[in-house]
Amino acid sequence: MQTDTENTSGATREPPTTFGGKLKFIGPGLIVAATGVGAGDFIMATIAGSTFGWALMWAVIGGAVIKLILSEGIGRWYLATGKTFLQGWHSLGWWATTYFGIYVVIFGLVYGAAVPAVSALVLTAMFPGTPFWLWAVLSGVAGFVLVWFGRYAFLEKAMTVLIGVMFITVVGSALVIMVNLGSVEYSLMPSVPEGSVVRILGIIGGVGGTITLTCYSYWIHAKGWKGKKWIPMMRFDITSAYIITGIFAVAILVIAAELLFGSGVTIEGNDGLLGLADAYGDRFGSVARWALLVGIWAAVFTSILGPWHGISYLFADFVRILRQAKRKETVTHEVISEKDTSFRIYLAWMTFPPMLLLFVGEPLAVVLAYGVLGAIFMPILSLGLLYLLNSKRVEPHYRNGKVNNTLLVLIVLLFVYLGGSELIATVAG
């Protein structure tokens, strides 16, 4: 596919109009999809499948749809106004900027521990007897080094390769299982089983990323897409990405449901991934076991590369906004370099302090906390887009229509309902 260096000739070209031409230009959306499709999707969809069968399939698919709606809004805001989402968020007031800054700092610490932990779980399943902590540290450091010395064009190529690997292996594994379905009967009727609310929040928070959605504008900028004429291409790009995200998440749930649902085996401990891989290997052989683990690792490692790059951009943008506000300068969106001091400080923040959390006895608890933390961010992001995309900052033609506004309101109401259900259950218990 077509790749561009930062702020290069992509800005001067006309956007493609044919289906084939658009396929050659997709890239930023794939990075967003790959960024969120790994650790969060795998852990949360596996827990859901092993515990509830196919009953939470609606949450997996719904999570991908929600992220598509939000990402399209973020991309449309940037291309219609020339401002990043964070710049728009800053216009809501200093309370919004302060909240976002605190959230980014906390997110970096939690996420920086959660995803290397999942990578380590996969690698210890592939190489039994090796130290969990060593793989976790090496995973984080690998992301740090590749982002420190890499650029957007490298990131896009690396993500494309990893997506290909994980899609062929994981979705292929699910297809093998679908052809050899067991006798367990599953219900696809949308429901909220008892004790599933936290899992649902984690699934929706995990499927396709959370705060990483706001990085979409930086990757669009790095790709060279500028101006309203690129909005159709952006929509094609992000829709393609979340179709891939949804398929992958469904595949993971299918694998977990068929192998673990009703078996008494869970992934609530450090040996969970090994149990899942062994169950698959017992049925289809050791080569199939390795193929599944390789695909899962590829998915997880994209969740290291993407956020290590994108959230560092986001933090650098946050620091720039603070500096320009202090100097009373007009907030601009010049290129943020990967060599920017703030970019590299946050890159180090996501990599090294979280290593202390990697020695926690139950790393999956950290992953679950990340998923729920991300889910809490979703309604706030929805409210922000409702305000910004209906404001005079956006030309009327590119503002939200009735459908967009209705969907964003429904997203907020969904989280209010889920949060309220959990609160009522807690009080009643």
Secondary structure, DSSP 4 states (H G I P E B T S, - for coil): -----TTSGGGTSPPP-SHHHHHHH--HHHHHHHHHHTHHHHHHHHHHHHHHTTTTHHHHHHHHHHHHHHHHHHHHHHHHHS--HHHHHHTT-HHHHHHHHHHHHHHHHHHHHHHHHHHHHHHHHHSTTS-HHHHHHHHHHHHHHHHHH--HHHHHHHHHHHHHHHIIIIIHHHHHHHHT--S-----S----TT-HHHHHHHHHHTT-SGGGGGHHHHHHHHT--SGGGHHHHHHHHHHHHHHHHHHHHHHHHHHHHHHTTTS---SSTTHHHHHHHHHHHHH-HHHHHHHHHHHHHHHHHHHHHHHHHHHHHHHHHHHHHHHHHTTPPP--PPPPTT-HHHHHHHHHHHSGGGGGGGSS-HHHHHHHHHHHHHHHHHHHHHHHHHHTTSTTS-GGGS--HHHHHHHHHHHHHHHHHHHHHHHHHHH-
